[in-house]
Amino acid sequence: MPESTLTMASEISAADFKDALSRYTDVIVNLSKNKTQKEGAATLEELDKFRYQYAPMNFSKNTGRNIELADLEKLAEWKVRHGTFRPGLTKKIGSNTNEEIAAALKDAFDHYSTNKDDIHGTIEKLRALKGVGPATASLLLAVHDPLNIVFFSDELHRWLVSNGEKKPLKYTTKEFEDLFSAANTFMARIKCTPIELEKVAFTIIQESEPVKEKKEKKEPSGKPPGRVPLTEAEKAERKYKPTGKPRGRPATGVKKVPSGKPRGRPAADPAAKAAKTAAPKKEKAEKAPKAATPKKAATPKKAKADKPAPPEGTKKRGRPSMSESPAQGAPAPALKARGRPKKAEAAPEEVTKTPASNKRKSTATPSTAGTGLSAKRVKA
């Protein structure tokens, strides 16, 4: 069915709904044939029976049984193979333990039993498990209460909320709340169960998509990889066979007649060579001397204008020059001698009188005094 004739949820009748529901099994069978699976893994048909028959009968709120890790992994595998593939989801789900799963499910389902309108709170409590987002949490809640909760699938959201348009989802709790509200309105009009609604939406969306044919695997040829080795006959054909012709450029067929002249440049005639050396050399014409270019006349320098004399009574700045003579009647300035000033000579009395404290003390010991021997040379 092309997308242009897609039957929308707001326009479908109860009869068309039942007709689409009857085609669900054929869609799953064809989808299972086109999808590849690992050897020994369960087929999509087997996983679909586990989701819609075995799980609601054994893990709903009426049975009281808890979902264990093996069951949760099987539901996650159905989710990624039935709808959009999510790489790494099953690995994250497998990192949970049975104790963690039991505690999270008990906390969420106890909250749901007393607060059925608080879907947001129940979903958030289920998200405490590793790898469980709003979509997987809705799957667990749909297994727990299959008569009232729908699974948050891409196909159901596209058919009910997006009017058949393929829009990217962020998979938030708010998006599931919008889907949950639209599903309740639809089920009240058509009088169907959440499981039937999921199957019909999946059937209509899958039939509107182009059929993807499964690529057939090439059968192995049995030949080893790489280039096929040549046979002996092929090697003999490719082997070089001499033609019998000489190597190099082929001859033109015309033989050159020897001229009898020696090879190289011919020797010069000795008589012509002697005449050439005896001939006088041509004198080179003398070059005329260059005319001297007149020099440019020097431009006279501008005379400096005489500065006006300073008014009387003002002093010139700076040190006065030596050439300037002092004014008449003024004493000549005393000239200072260059270098360090000499020390003042002390009085004769002060030189002879030396304080006793400044006199040098004798280091001679009493035993050596007057002997002329120093203390260092006397042995004990």
C-alpha positions in Angstrom: 0.0 0.0 0.0 1.6 3.3 -1.0 2.0 6.1 1.5 -0.5 8.3 -0.4 -3.3 5.9 0.4 -2.3 5.5 4.0 -5.5 5.0 6.2 -5.3 7.5 9.0 -6.3 6.7 12.6 -8.9 9.4 12.7 -10.6 8.0 9.5 -10.4 4.3 9.9 -13.6 2.4 10.5 -14.1 -0.6 12.8 -14.4 -3.0 9.7 -11.1 -1.6 8.2 -9.5 -2.0 11.6 -10.4 -5.7 11.9 -9.2 -6.2 8.3 -5.8 -4.7 9.1 -5.6 -6.8 12.2 -6.0 -9.9 10.2 -3.1 -9.1 8.0 -0.6 -8.7 10.9 0.6 -12.3 10.9 1.5 -12.1 7.2 3.4 -8.9 7.8 5.5 -10.5 10.6 6.2 -13.6 8.5 7.5 -11.5 5.5 9.5 -9.3 7.8 11.1 -12.3 9.5 12.2 -13.7 6.1 13.8 -10.4 5.1 15.7 -9.8 8.3 18.9 -11.6 9.1 19.5 -13.3 12.4 22.3 -15.1 14.2 22.4 -18.9 14.1 20.6 -20.5 17.0 18.7 -17.2 17.9 15.0 -17.1 18.1 13.1 -16.0 15.0 10.9 -12.8 15.0 7.8 -14.9 14.9 8.9 -16.7 18.1 9.7 -13.4 19.8 6.4 -11.9 18.8 4.5 -14.8 20.4 6.5 -14.3 23.6 5.6 -10.6 23.6 1.9 -10.8 22.9 1.0 -14.2 24.3 3.4 -15.6 26.8 4.5 -12.4 28.7 1.0 -11.0 29.4 -0.3 -14.4 30.5 2.7 -15.0 32.9 3.8 -11.5 34.1 0.6 -9.4 34.3 -0.7 -7.9 37.5 -3.2 -10.8 37.8 -0.5 -13.5 38.0 1.8 -11.8 40.6 5.0 -13.2 38.9 8.1 -11.1 38.5 10.0 -10.6 35.3 13.5 -11.9 35.6 16.7 -11.0 33.7 16.2 -13.7 31.0 12.7 -12.5 30.3 13.7 -8.8 30.2 16.5 -9.6 27.7 14.0 -11.5 25.5 11.6 -8.5 25.5 14.4 -6.1 24.6 15.4 -8.4 21.7 11.9 -8.4 20.4 11.8 -4.6 20.7 15.0 -4.0 18.6 14.0 -6.6 15.9 10.3 -5.7 15.7 10.8 -2.0 15.4 13.8 0.4 15.1 17.2 -1.2 15.8 18.9 0.2 19.0 22.6 -0.9 19.1 23.8 -1.8 22.6 20.4 -1.9 24.2 20.4 -5.7 25.0 23.9 -5.4 26.4 22.9 -2.6 28.8 19.8 -4.6 29.8 22.0 -7.6 30.5 24.0 -5.6 33.1 21.1 -5.7 35.5 20.6 -8.3 38.2 17.5 -10.2 39.2 17.5 -8.4 42.6 17.7 -5.0 40.9 14.9 -5.9 38.5 12.6 -7.2 41.3 13.2 -4.1 43.4 12.6 -1.6 40.6 9.4 -3.4 39.3 7.9 -3.7 42.8 8.5 0.0 43.5 7.0 1.1 40.1 4.0 -1.3 40.1 3.1 -0.5 43.8 3.1 3.2 42.8 0.9 2.4 39.7 -1.6 0.4 41.7 -2.4 3.4 43.9 -1.8 6.2 41.3 -3.0 4.9 37.9 -3.3 8.5 36.5 0.4 9.2 37.4 1.9 7.6 34.3 4.9 9.9 34.5 5.8 8.8 38.0 5.5 5.1 37.1 7.7 5.5 34.0 10.4 7.4 36.0 10.6 4.6 38.6 11.1 1.9 35.9 13.9 4.0 34.4 16.0 3.2 37.5 17.1 0.0 35.6 20.1 0.2 33.4 19.3 0.5 29.7 15.6 1.2 30.4 14.2 4.4 28.8 10.6 5.6 28.4 10.0 3.2 25.5 11.2 0.1 27.3 9.6 1.2 30.5 6.2 1.5 28.6 6.8 -2.1 27.4 7.2 -3.4 30.9 4.1 -1.5 32.0 2.2 -2.8 29.0 3.1 -6.4 30.0 2.0 -5.6 33.6 -1.4 -4.1 32.6 -2.1 -5.3 29.0 -5.7 -4.1 29.0 -5.0 -0.4 29.6 -1.4 0.4 28.6 0.1 0.6 25.1 3.7 0.1 24.1 5.6 3.3 23.0 6.5 2.1 19.4 7.6 4.2 16.5 4.8 2.9 14.3 2.0 3.6 16.9 3.3 7.1 17.6 3.6 7.9 13.8 0.0 6.6 13.1 -1.8 8.1 16.1 0.1 11.3 16.9 2.0 12.3 13.8 -0.8 11.6 11.3 1.4 9.2 9.3 4.4 11.6 9.0 7.8 10.2 9.7 9.2 12.5 12.3 12.2 11.9 14.5 11.4 11.0 18.1 13.3 12.0 21.3 11.7 9.1 23.3 10.8 11.3 26.3 8.2 10.6 28.9 6.2 13.6 27.6 5.9 12.0 24.2 4.6 8.8 25.8 2.0 10.7 27.7 0.8 12.3 24.5 0.6 8.8 22.9 -1.1 7.3 25.9 -3.8 10.0 25.8 -4.4 9.6 22.0 -4.6 5.8 22.4 -7.3 6.0 25.1 -9.4 8.3 22.8 -9.0 5.9 19.9 -9.8 2.7 21.9 -12.9 4.4 23.2 -14.1 4.9 19.7 -13.1 1.6 18.0 -13.6 -0.6 21.1 -10.3 -2.5 20.9 -7.5 -3.6 23.2 -4.0 -2.0 23.4 -2.5 -5.1 21.8 -4.8 -4.9 18.9 -4.1 -1.2 18.4 -0.4 -1.9 18.4 -0.7 -4.6 15.7 -3.0 -2.6 13.4 -0.7 0.5 13.6 2.3 -1.7 12.8 0.6 -3.4 9.9 -0.6 -0.1 8.3 2.8 1.6 8.6 4.8 -1.5 7.4 2.5 -1.9 4.3 3.1 1.7 3.4 6.9 1.3 3.4 8.7 0.0 0.3 9.5 -3.7 0.4 13.1 -4.4 1.3 14.2 -7.6 -0.4 16.8 -9.7 1.5 20.1 -9.9 -0.3 21.1 -13.4 -1.1 24.5 -14.5 0.1 26.9 -15.6 -2.5 27.8 -19.3 -2.2 31.5 -19.9 -1.7 33.3 -21.0 -4.8 35.7 -23.2 -2.9 38.7 -21.5 -4.5 41.4 -20.0 -2.3 41.5 -16.2 -1.9 43.8 -14.2 -4.0 45.0 -14.5 -7.6 44.6 -17.9 -9.2 48.0 -19.4 -9.9 48.8 -20.0 -13.6 49.1 -23.5 -15.1 52.2 -24.8 -16.7 50.7 -24.3 -20.2 49.9 -20.6 -19.4 53.3 -20.0 -18.0 54.9 -21.5 -21.2 52.7 -19.2 -23.4 53.8 -16.1 -21.5 57.5 -17.0 -21.5 59.7 -14.8 -23.7 60.5 -16.3 -27.1 63.6 -14.8 -29.0 62.7 -13.6 -32.5 66.2 -14.0 -33.9 66.5 -10.3 -34.8 69.5 -8.3 -33.5 68.9 -6.0 -30.6 68.7 -2.2 -31.1 67.4 0.0 -33.9 66.9 -1.9 -37.2 69.2 -1.1 -40.1 67.9 1.0 -43.0 69.4 -1.3 -45.6 71.6 1.5 -47.2 75.3 1.1 -46.6 77.4 4.2 -46.3 80.5 4.4 -48.6 83.6 5.5 -46.7 84.9 8.9 -47.8 88.5 8.1 -47.0 88.8 11.3 -44.9 90.0 11.1 -41.3 87.4 11.5 -38.7 87.1 14.8 -36.7 87.8 18.4 -37.7 90.2 18.8 -40.7 93.7 20.2 -39.9 94.4 23.8 -40.8 96.8 24.6 -43.7 100.3 25.5 -42.3 100.9 28.2 -44.9 97.6 29.9 -44.2 98.2 29.7 -40.4 101.7 31.3 -40.8 100.3 34.1 -42.9 97.6 34.8 -40.4 100.0 35.1 -37.5 102.4 37.4 -39.6 99.7 39.8 -40.5 99.8 43.0 -38.3 97.0 43.4 -35.8 94.6 46.2 -36.3 95.0 49.0 -33.9 92.0 49.8 -31.9 90.6 53.3 -32.3 91.2 55.5 -29.3 88.1 56.6 -27.6 87.4 60.3 -27.4 87.7 61.7 -23.9 84.4 62.5 -22.2 83.5 66.2 -22.0 83.7 67.4 -18.4 80.3 68.4 -17.1 80.3 71.7 -15.3 79.7 71.5 -11.6 76.7 73.1 -10.1 77.3 76.4 -8.5 77.2 76.2 -4.7 74.2 78.0 -3.3 75.2 80.6 -0.7 74.2 79.8 2.8 71.8 82.0 4.5 73.3 84.3 7.0 72.1 83.8 10.5 70.1 86.6 11.8 71.7 88.4 14.8 69.9 87.5 18.0 68.8 90.5 20.1 70.9 91.2 23.1 69.4 90.2 26.4 68.3 93.0 28.7 70.6 94.3 31.4 70.6 92.6 34.7 69.7 89.1 33.4 72.1 86.2 33.8 73.0 83.8 31.1 72.1 80.2 31.6 74.8 77.6 31.9 78.5 77.8 33.0 80.3 81.0 31.9 83.0 80.5 29.3 86.7 81.0 30.1 87.1 83.7 27.4 84.6 86.0 28.9 86.4 88.6 31.2 84.7 89.6 34.4 83.1 93.0 34.6 85.2 95.9 35.6 85.6 96.4 39.3 84.5 92.8 40.0 86.9 90.3 41.7 88.2 87.5 39.5 86.6 84.2 40.3 88.8 81.7 42.1 89.8 78.7 40.1 89.5 75.4 41.8 92.2 72.8 41.3 91.2 69.5 39.6 91.3 66.2 41.5 90.8 65.2 45.1 91.6 67.9 47.7 94.8 67.4 49.8 94.5 66.5 53.4 95.3 69.2 55.9 98.8 68.8 57.4 98.6 68.0 61.2 100.5 70.0 63.8 103.9 68.7 65.0 102.6 68.1 68.5 99.7 66.0 67.4 102.0 63.7 65.3 104.5 63.0 68.1 101.9 62.4 70.7 100.4 59.0 70.1 97.8 57.6 72.5 98.9 54.6 74.5 95.9 52.7 73.3 97.1 53.0 69.7 100.6 51.8 70.4 101.5 48.3 69.1 101.8 45.8 71.8 104.7 43.4 71.9 103.9 39.7 71.4 107.1 38.5 73.0 106.7 36.3 76.1 108.6 37.2 79.3 110.9 34.1 78.8 112.0 35.2 75.4 112.0 38.9 75.9 115.4 40.4 75.1 116.8 37.2 73.5 115.7 38.1 70.0 113.9 34.8 69.5 110.3 34.7 68.6 107.7 32.7 70.4 107.2 30.4 67.5 110.8 29.0 67.5 110.9 28.2 71.2 110.0 24.5 71.8 108.3 23.4 75.0 
